[in-house]
Amino acid sequence: MRPTTSPPRPLSGLATMLDADSGTSRSPHAALTGVTIDSREVRRGDLYVALPGNRAHGAAFAADAMASGAVAVLTDRAGRDAAVATGLPVLIVPDPRALLGQIASWIYGQPAHDIQVLGVTGTSGKSTTTFMIEAGLRAAGHRTGLVGGVEIHAGEQRFQPRLTTPEATELHGLFGLMRELGVTAAAMEVSSHALALGRVDGVYYDVALFTNLSQDHLDFHKDFEDYFMTKVKLFQPELSRVGVTNLDDRYGRELLGLAKVPMTTFSALGDPEADWRAVETRLGADGSTFRVVGPGGVEADASVALPGPYNVANALGAVVTLVEAGVPLQAAVEGLGTLAGVPGRMQRVTAADDEFQAVVDYSHKPGAVESVLRSLRSVTEGRLTIVLGCGGDRDSGKRPIMGEIAAQLADVAIFTNDNPRSEDPLAILAAMMEGALRVPQHDRAHVIIEPDRAAAIGLAIARAGRGDVIVVAGKGHEQGQYVSGEVIPFDDREVVAEAIDARKESRKH
């Protein structure tokens, strides 16, 4: 994800900009056409940035980088000797990671400055909202890009992401590719990890949107307040021009007093204090319609193909962000109406006999699980079943909360593996069950524990009756399951479809 051609940039110019020390007595002469922090991804003409790591220093791989075509190394004092041993020009700075955004932006000629970038942050709804924003940009005549955890778009090109927000070196290379392909505007997810680790350094957001906040990533942030304040960083003049915030969310409202850029507010619940409101909302199993009302009495009818009130909030936030970016209101709502869906986000997998509905969703946080179940309850004529797991090596505090929510809001809750990673899957399930047992027995869902995810999905489909709704939650668009250091091919959508076919076959006999 980088431009096919990049004008060479002089290493001496980078050294001057960073006020970097030379690792050798020679002057730092080299022509740079790219940059990477991964020695396995070096291309000819690259600057290899060797960072300290948990297990080894990146400078230990400097010789590999040179063999692949690196023409210079930038590192810290600890990596100096290994870098110098390659014979390449070496630059030394105190903290290379802190400079990655600045370095990559400079090497690729500041491509993000030539693209209108609209950023989305929050706990839930980032991916869906970025797809909505991109649809609105396209309707307004832009050639578009998208950066997120589901897909990455550069014009017509599509890539599978490794992170919700790429590392700074990859991100600026991607913007360089977008510029090369004529992209004029892009929607981008901005994760709290990206803000904390400087992955978005060197990017300036024309508009920044805050969706909502609920518990997540407390394995990374020291506490919830730290998580929130990290999000607040996006709404400072160094990173964005103007902000948009969800007035229906407690933290979206609190953001108003902390942001240092002009803020525009919206409310999907019709709060009269909001600048923009959704009114006359009609929720349905196939999506929703609503009327957008804005400042000065401007109005437009809108529709969204994704069900649930939280998708009305996502849609309204996208529309307001687009308008703040200069897109006409009518183009924004027309673009929204062209979006058929988002991979793994409330994605229907049609039952062969239409007796029941099966939905795959990425909800893997307490707030998202609650929103999905409440939304589906309103369109469920029979029983509401959730197949749910919790990821290993991640925020363990979410597990009992998610178990409690599932047991409280569903009729049947099947607890299973998500991505256990290095943890004991049964210990994760026990934590979920601990939360489920907090719900009084007479109010509690029928809880089933089936560690095998495919078997759990098969069980849910086999038990489905007329009017039932089944949601398989947690993995969404993911195509693999992380177990004990391995990635096993696994796609919830495919497994659900196979289970539906198996059910149909079994009923023939």
C-alpha positions as CSV (number, residue, x, y, z in Angstrom):
1,M,0.0,0.0,0.0
2,R,2.3,2.7,-1.3
3,P,2.7,4.6,-4.5
4,T,4.3,2.8,-7.5
5,T,6.6,5.7,-8.1
6,S,7.9,8.2,-5.5
7,P,10.3,11.1,-6.2
8,P,13.6,10.5,-4.4
9,R,14.1,12.5,-1.2
10,P,17.6,13.2,0.1
11,L,18.6,11.6,3.4
12,S,20.6,14.7,4.2
13,G,17.3,16.7,4.1
14,L,15.7,14.3,6.5
15,A,18.8,14.5,8.8
16,T,18.5,18.3,8.8
17,M,14.7,18.3,9.5
18,L,15.1,15.9,12.4
19,D,18.3,17.4,13.7
20,A,19.6,13.8,13.7
21,D,23.1,12.6,14.5
22,S,25.0,10.7,12.0
23,G,25.9,7.2,13.1
24,T,29.2,7.3,11.2
25,S,31.7,10.0,10.3
26,R,30.5,10.0,6.7
27,S,27.8,12.5,5.5
28,P,24.4,10.9,5.3
29,H,24.0,10.7,1.5
30,A,21.2,8.5,0.0
31,A,18.1,8.9,-2.1
32,L,15.0,7.7,-0.3
33,T,11.8,6.6,-2.1
34,G,10.0,4.8,0.8
35,V,10.1,3.9,4.5
36,T,9.3,0.9,6.6
37,I,9.7,-0.5,10.1
38,D,9.5,-4.1,9.0
39,S,12.7,-5.6,7.5
40,R,10.6,-8.2,5.7
41,E,8.8,-5.5,3.7
42,V,11.7,-3.4,2.6
43,R,11.8,-2.3,-1.0
44,R,14.7,-0.9,-2.9
45,G,15.3,2.7,-2.0
46,D,13.7,2.4,1.5
47,L,14.8,4.0,4.7
48,Y,14.6,1.2,7.3
49,V,13.6,2.5,10.7
50,A,14.9,0.1,13.4
51,L,12.8,0.3,16.6
52,P,13.3,-1.2,20.0
53,G,11.0,-4.2,20.4
54,N,9.7,-6.5,23.2
55,R,11.9,-9.4,22.2
56,A,14.6,-7.9,20.0
57,H,15.8,-4.5,18.7
58,G,14.9,-3.8,15.1
59,A,18.5,-3.0,14.4
60,A,19.3,-6.8,14.7
61,F,17.5,-7.1,11.3
62,A,19.3,-4.2,9.6
63,A,21.5,-6.5,7.5
64,D,18.3,-8.2,6.2
65,A,16.9,-4.8,5.4
66,M,20.0,-3.9,3.4
67,A,19.9,-7.2,1.5
68,S,16.4,-6.3,0.4
69,G,17.3,-2.9,-0.8
70,A,17.3,-0.5,2.1
71,V,19.7,2.4,1.4
72,A,19.8,3.9,5.0
73,V,18.9,3.1,8.6
74,L,17.4,5.3,11.2
75,T,17.5,4.1,14.8
76,D,18.3,5.0,18.4
77,R,21.5,4.8,20.4
78,A,20.7,1.2,21.4
79,G,20.5,0.2,17.7
80,R,23.5,2.2,16.5
81,D,26.2,-0.5,16.4
82,A,24.1,-3.1,14.6
83,A,23.0,-0.5,12.1
84,V,26.5,0.9,11.5
85,A,27.8,-2.7,10.9
86,T,25.8,-2.8,7.7
87,G,27.9,-0.1,6.1
88,L,24.8,1.9,5.3
89,P,24.3,5.6,6.2
90,V,22.8,5.7,9.7
91,L,20.8,8.4,11.5
92,I,20.4,8.4,15.2
93,V,17.5,10.0,17.1
94,P,16.4,9.6,20.7
95,D,12.9,8.2,20.0
96,P,12.4,6.9,16.4
97,R,8.8,5.8,17.0
98,A,7.8,9.3,18.0
99,L,9.0,10.6,14.6
100,L,7.5,8.0,12.3
101,G,4.6,10.1,11.1
102,Q,6.8,13.1,10.4
103,I,9.4,10.9,8.6
104,A,6.9,9.0,6.5
105,S,4.9,12.1,5.5
106,W,8.1,13.9,4.4
107,I,9.5,10.9,2.4
108,Y,6.2,10.5,0.5
109,G,5.8,14.3,-0.1
110,Q,3.0,15.0,2.5
111,P,0.3,13.2,0.5
112,A,-2.3,13.5,3.2
113,H,-2.2,17.2,2.8
114,D,-3.6,16.8,-0.8
115,I,-6.6,14.7,0.3
116,Q,-9.6,15.8,2.3
117,V,-9.5,13.4,5.3
118,L,-12.6,12.8,7.5
119,G,-11.8,10.9,10.7
120,V,-14.1,8.8,12.9
121,T,-13.3,7.8,16.5
122,G,-15.3,6.2,19.3
123,T,-15.9,2.7,20.6
124,S,-18.6,1.4,18.3
125,G,-19.8,2.3,14.8
126,K,-16.4,3.5,13.4
127,S,-16.3,1.0,10.5
128,T,-20.0,1.4,9.6
129,T,-19.8,5.2,9.7
130,T,-16.7,5.4,7.5
131,F,-18.4,3.3,4.9
132,M,-21.4,5.7,5.1
133,I,-19.1,8.7,4.8
134,E,-17.3,7.2,1.8
135,A,-20.7,6.6,0.1
136,G,-21.6,10.3,0.6
137,L,-18.3,11.5,-0.7
138,R,-18.7,9.4,-3.8
139,A,-22.2,10.8,-4.3
140,A,-20.8,14.3,-4.2
141,G,-18.4,13.5,-7.0
142,H,-15.2,12.7,-5.1
143,R,-12.8,9.9,-6.0
144,T,-12.7,8.2,-2.6
145,G,-10.5,6.3,-0.2
146,L,-11.3,4.5,3.0
147,V,-9.0,3.4,5.9
148,G,-10.4,1.0,8.5
149,G,-10.5,-2.3,10.2
150,V,-12.8,-4.0,7.6
151,E,-11.3,-2.9,4.3
152,I,-8.9,-0.3,2.9
153,H,-9.9,1.4,-0.4
154,A,-7.7,3.5,-2.7
155,G,-9.9,4.4,-5.6
156,E,-11.0,1.0,-7.0
157,Q,-8.2,-0.9,-5.3
158,R,-9.1,-3.0,-2.2
159,F,-6.8,-4.2,0.6
160,Q,-7.2,-6.3,3.7
161,P,-6.1,-4.3,6.8
162,R,-3.9,-5.7,9.6
163,L,-4.8,-2.9,12.1
164,T,-7.8,-0.7,12.5
165,T,-5.4,2.2,11.8
166,P,-2.2,1.3,10.0
167,E,1.3,2.2,11.3
168,A,2.4,5.7,10.3
169,T,4.8,4.4,7.8
170,E,2.1,2.3,6.0
171,L,-0.5,5.1,6.4
172,H,1.5,7.8,4.6
173,G,2.5,5.3,1.9
174,L,-1.2,4.5,1.5
175,F,-2.1,8.2,1.2
176,G,0.7,8.4,-1.4
177,L,-1.0,5.7,-3.4
178,M,-4.4,7.4,-3.0
179,R,-2.9,10.6,-4.4
180,E,-1.3,8.8,-7.3
181,L,-4.7,7.2,-8.1
182,G,-6.5,10.6,-8.0
183,V,-8.3,10.2,-4.7
184,T,-9.7,13.5,-3.5
185,A,-11.3,12.6,-0.2
186,A,-11.1,9.7,2.3
187,A,-12.9,8.4,5.3
188,M,-10.8,7.0,8.1
189,E,-11.2,5.1,11.3
190,V,-9.0,6.6,14.1
191,S,-8.5,4.1,16.9
192,S,-7.4,5.0,20.5
193,H,-4.2,2.9,19.9
194,A,-3.4,5.0,16.8
195,L,-3.8,8.2,18.8
196,A,-1.8,6.9,21.8
197,L,1.0,5.5,19.6
198,G,1.3,8.3,17.1
199,R,0.2,6.3,14.1
200,V,-1.8,9.3,12.8
201,D,1.0,11.8,13.2
202,G,1.3,13.9,10.1
203,V,-2.4,13.6,9.2
204,Y,-4.7,16.6,9.5
205,Y,-8.4,15.9,9.6
206,D,-10.8,18.3,7.9
207,V,-13.6,16.9,10.1
208,A,-13.3,14.6,13.1
209,L,-16.4,12.6,14.3
210,F,-17.0,11.1,17.8
211,T,-19.6,8.3,17.8
212,N,-19.8,7.0,21.4
213,L,-17.8,5.5,24.2
214,S,-18.2,2.3,26.2
215,Q,-15.7,-0.1,27.8
216,D,-13.0,-1.5,25.6
217,H,-9.2,-1.7,25.3
218,L,-8.6,-1.5,29.1
219,D,-5.8,-4.0,28.5
220,F,-4.0,-1.2,26.8
221,H,-5.3,2.0,28.5
222,K,-4.6,2.3,32.3
223,D,-8.3,3.1,33.0
224,F,-11.5,4.3,31.3
225,E,-10.6,7.9,31.8
226,D,-7.3,7.4,30.0
227,Y,-9.2,5.7,27.1
228,F,-11.6,8.7,26.8
229,M,-8.9,11.3,27.1
230,T,-6.9,9.6,24.3
231,K,-10.0,10.0,22.1
232,V,-10.1,13.7,23.0
233,K,-6.7,14.2,21.4
234,L,-8.3,14.0,18.0
235,F,-10.3,17.2,18.7
236,Q,-7.3,19.5,19.1
237,P,-6.2,22.1,16.5
238,E,-3.0,20.1,15.8
239,L,-5.1,17.2,14.4
240,S,-8.4,18.5,13.1
241,R,-10.2,21.6,11.8
242,V,-13.7,21.0,13.2
243,G,-15.4,18.3,15.3
244,V,-18.8,16.5,15.3
245,T,-20.1,14.8,18.4
246,N,-23.0,12.6,19.4
247,L,-25.1,14.4,22.0
248,D,-27.0,11.3,22.9
249,D,-23.8,9.8,24.3
250,R,-22.6,10.9,27.8
251,Y,-19.0,11.1,26.6
252,G,-20.0,12.8,23.4
253,R,-21.6,15.5,25.4
254,E,-18.6,15.7,27.8
255,L,-16.3,16.1,24.8
256,L,-17.9,19.5,24.1
257,G,-16.1,20.9,27.2
258,L,-12.7,19.3,26.3
259,A,-12.4,19.8,22.5
260,K,-10.3,22.8,21.4
261,V,-11.8,23.0,17.9
262,P,-15.3,24.2,16.9
263,M,-17.9,21.5,17.5
264,T,-21.2,20.6,15.8
265,T,-23.6,18.3,17.6
266,F,-26.2,15.7,16.5
267,S,-28.9,13.6,18.1
268,A,-30.6,10.6,16.7
269,L,-33.1,10.8,19.5
270,G,-34.2,14.3,18.5
271,D,-32.6,16.2,21.4
272,P,-33.7,19.9,20.7
273,E,-30.3,21.1,22.0
274,A,-28.5,19.4,19.1
275,D,-27.5,21.3,16.0
276,W,-28.7,18.3,13.8
277,R,-31.5,15.9,14.7
278,A,-33.2,12.8,13.3
279,V,-37.0,13.0,13.5
280,E,-39.9,10.9,12.2
281,T,-37.6,7.8,12.5
282,R,-39.1,4.5,11.3
283,L,-37.2,1.4,12.3
284,G,-37.5,-1.8,10.3
285,A,-36.0,-5.3,10.0
286,D,-34.3,-4.2,6.7
287,G,-33.2,-0.7,7.8
288,S,-34.6,2.6,8.8
289,T,-35.9,5.9,7.4
290,F,-35.7,9.3,9.1
291,R,-35.8,12.9,8.5
292,V,-32.6,15.0,9.0
293,V,-33.3,18.4,10.5
294,G,-30.4,20.9,10.7
295,P,-29.6,24.5,11.5
296,G,-31.9,27.1,9.9
297,G,-34.6,24.6,9.2
298,V,-32.8,22.6,6.5
299,E,-34.3,19.2,6.1
300,A,-33.8,16.0,4.0
301,D,-35.3,12.5,4.0
302,A,-32.7,9.8,4.6
303,S,-32.7,6.0,4.7
304,V,-30.1,3.4,5.9
305,A,-30.2,-0.3,4.9
306,L,-28.8,-1.4,8.3
307,P,-31.3,-2.1,11.0
308,G,-31.3,-0.7,14.6
309,P,-31.5,2.8,16.2
310,Y,-27.7,2.9,16.6
311,N,-27.3,2.7,12.8
312,V,-29.6,5.8,12.6
313,A,-27.1,7.4,14.9
314,N,-24.2,6.2,12.7
315,A,-26.0,7.5,9.6
316,L,-26.8,10.9,11.1
317,G,-23.2,11.3,12.3
318,A,-22.0,10.5,8.8
319,V,-24.4,13.0,7.2
320,V,-23.4,15.8,9.6
321,T,-19.7,15.0,9.0
322,L,-20.2,15.2,5.3
323,V,-22.0,18.5,5.5
324,E,-19.3,20.0,7.6
325,A,-16.8,18.8,4.9
326,G,-18.7,20.8,2.3
327,V,-20.9,18.1,0.8
328,P,-24.4,19.3,0.0
329,L,-27.0,17.7,2.3
330,Q,-29.0,16.1,-0.5
331,A,-25.8,14.5,-1.9
332,A,-25.0,13.2,1.6
333,V,-28.3,11.5,2.1
334,E,-28.4,10.2,-1.4
335,G,-25.0,8.6,-0.9
336,L,-26.2,7.1,2.3
337,G,-29.1,5.4,0.5
338,T,-26.7,3.7,-2.0
339,L,-24.9,1.7,0.7
340,A,-26.4,-1.8,0.8
341,G,-24.4,-2.9,3.8
342,V,-21.0,-3.2,5.5
343,P,-19.2,-6.6,5.6
344,G,-19.8,-8.3,9.0
345,R,-21.9,-5.4,10.4
346,M,-25.5,-6.6,10.9
347,Q,-25.0,-8.7,7.8
348,R,-27.9,-11.0,7.0
349,V,-27.2,-14.6,6.0
350,T,-30.6,-15.6,4.5
351,A,-32.2,-18.7,5.8
352,A,-33.2,-21.1,3.0
353,D,-36.8,-21.5,4.2
354,D,-37.2,-17.9,5.5
355,E,-38.5,-19.2,8.8
356,F,-36.0,-17.3,10.8
357,Q,-33.3,-14.6,10.4
358,A,-29.6,-15.1,10.9
359,V,-27.3,-12.0,11.3
360,V,-23.5,-11.8,11.7
361,D,-22.2,-8.8,13.5
362,Y,-18.8,-7.6,14.8
363,S,-20.1,-6.5,18.2
364,H,-17.4,-7.6,20.6
365,K,-17.8,-4.9,23.3
366,P,-20.4,-4.5,26.0
367,G,-22.0,-1.4,24.6
368,A,-22.2,-2.9,21.1
369,V,-23.6,-6.2,22.3
370,E,-26.3,-4.4,24.2
371,S,-27.2,-2.2,21.2
372,V,-27.4,-5.1,18.8
373,L,-29.6,-7.2,21.1
374,R,-32.0,-4.3,21.9
375,S,-32.2,-3.4,18.1
376,L,-33.0,-7.0,17.1
377,R,-35.5,-7.5,19.9
378,S,-37.7,-4.9,18.2
379,V,-37.9,-7.1,15.0
380,T,-38.0,-10.5,16.7
381,E,-41.4,-12.3,16.6
382,G,-40.1,-15.5,18.2
383,R,-36.9,-16.1,20.2
384,L,-33.8,-14.0,20.1
385,T,-30.6,-16.1,20.2
386,I,-27.0,-14.8,20.5
387,V,-23.9,-16.8,19.8
388,L,-21.1,-15.0,21.7
389,G,-17.5,-15.3,22.8
390,C,-14.8,-13.0,24.2
391,G,-11.3,-12.6,22.8
392,G,-8.3,-13.8,24.7
393,D,-5.3,-11.6,25.6
394,R,-7.6,-8.6,25.6
395,D,-9.6,-6.6,28.2
396,S,-10.7,-9.3,30.5
397,G,-13.0,-7.0,32.4
398,K,-15.4,-7.1,29.5
399,R,-16.2,-10.8,29.8
400,P,-18.6,-10.9,32.7
401,I,-20.2,-7.7,31.5
402,M,-20.9,-9.2,28.1
403,G,-22.1,-12.4,29.6
404,E,-24.5,-10.6,31.8
405,I,-25.8,-8.5,28.9
406,A,-26.4,-11.6,26.7
407,A,-28.2,-13.4,29.5
408,Q,-30.3,-10.4,30.3
409,L,-31.4,-9.4,26.8
410,A,-31.5,-12.6,24.8
411,D,-33.8,-15.6,25.1
412,V,-31.0,-18.1,24.3
413,A,-27.3,-17.3,24.8
414,I,-24.8,-19.7,23.5
415,F,-21.3,-18.9,24.9
416,T,-18.5,-20.1,22.7
417,N,-14.9,-19.3,21.7
418,D,-14.1,-16.1,19.9
419,N,-10.3,-15.7,19.4
420,P,-8.9,-17.3,22.5
421,R,-5.3,-16.6,21.4
422,S,-2.9,-17.8,24.2
423,E,-5.5,-18.0,26.9
424,D,-7.5,-21.0,28.2
425,P,-10.8,-20.9,26.4
426,L,-12.6,-22.5,29.3
427,A,-11.4,-19.7,31.6
428,I,-12.8,-17.1,29.3
429,L,-16.1,-18.9,29.2
430,A,-16.2,-19.2,33.0
431,A,-15.8,-15.4,33.2
432,M,-18.7,-14.9,30.8
433,M,-20.8,-17.4,32.8
434,E,-20.0,-15.5,36.0
435,G,-21.7,-12.4,34.5
436,A,-24.6,-14.4,33.3
437,L,-25.3,-15.7,36.8
438,R,-25.8,-12.2,38.0
439,V,-29.1,-12.1,36.2
440,P,-31.9,-13.6,38.3
441,Q,-32.9,-17.0,37.1
442,H,-36.4,-16.1,36.2
443,D,-35.1,-13.3,33.9
444,R,-32.1,-15.1,32.6
445,A,-31.8,-16.5,29.0
446,H,-31.3,-20.2,28.5
447,V,-27.5,-20.3,28.6
448,I,-25.6,-23.0,26.7
449,I,-21.8,-23.4,26.7
450,E,-20.3,-24.9,23.5
451,P,-16.6,-24.1,23.1
452,D,-16.5,-25.2,19.5
453,R,-17.6,-22.1,17.6
454,A,-18.8,-24.0,14.5
455,A,-20.8,-26.4,16.7
456,A,-22.3,-23.5,18.6
457,I,-23.4,-21.8,15.4
458,G,-24.8,-25.1,14.1
459,L,-26.7,-25.6,17.3
460,A,-28.3,-22.1,17.1
461,I,-29.4,-22.7,13.5
462,A,-30.7,-26.2,14.2
463,R,-32.8,-25.0,17.1
464,A,-34.3,-22.0,15.3
465,G,-38.0,-21.7,15.0
466,R,-40.4,-19.6,13.0
467,G,-40.0,-15.9,13.7
468,D,-36.6,-16.4,15.5
469,V,-33.6,-14.1,15.1
470,I,-30.1,-15.4,15.6
471,V,-27.1,-13.1,15.9
472,V,-23.6,-14.5,15.7
473,A,-21.6,-11.8,17.4
474,G,-17.9,-10.9,17.9
475,K,-16.0,-11.7,14.7
476,G,-18.0,-10.1,11.9
477,H,-15.9,-9.8,8.8
478,E,-12.9,-11.7,10.2
479,Q,-11.8,-14.7,8.2
480,G,-9.7,-16.5,10.8
481,Q,-9.7,-17.6,14.4
482,Y,-6.7,-17.0,16.6
483,V,-5.9,-20.1,18.7
484,S,-2.6,-20.8,20.5
485,G,-0.4,-18.9,18.1
486,E,-2.2,-20.2,15.0
487,V,-4.7,-18.6,12.7
488,I,-7.4,-21.1,11.7
489,P,-9.5,-20.2,8.7
490,F,-13.0,-19.3,10.0
491,D,-15.6,-17.0,8.6
492,D,-18.8,-16.7,10.7
493,R,-20.8,-15.9,7.5
494,E,-19.7,-19.0,5.7
495,V,-20.3,-21.2,8.8
496,V,-23.8,-19.8,9.3
497,A,-24.6,-20.4,5.6
498,E,-23.3,-24.0,5.9
499,A,-25.4,-24.6,9.0
500,I,-28.5,-23.3,7.2
501,D,-27.8,-25.7,4.3
502,A,-27.2,-28.6,6.7
503,R,-30.5,-27.8,8.4
504,K,-32.3,-27.8,5.0
505,E,-30.8,-31.1,4.1
506,S,-31.7,-32.7,7.4
507,R,-35.3,-31.7,6.9
508,K,-35.5,-33.6,3.6
509,H,-35.0,-36.9,5.4
